[in-house]
């Protein structure tokens, strides 16, 4: 069955189900479910900032907790990545 959209040149299909991964934030483990394209973008952003992915997620977490109301962490990561992409254009 078709994935509903074009495949990215060197990665997963554009429309792939979320993948759950465990990360440690401020000494606590949590699970985050993101689509593969967002995990790839997050790893790329962490590499660009020369920080581990957990450190970048922790920064995003601090920023999201300052919002009222605070979104869930997966939504905050997606929004942060989108905002970063918009700033780079």
Secondary structure, DSSP 8 states (H G I E B T S, - for coil): ---SS-B-TTSSBSS--EEEEEEEETTEEEEEEEEHHHHHHHHHHHHHTTS-HHHHHHHHHHHHHTSSS---HHHHHHHHHHHHHHHH-
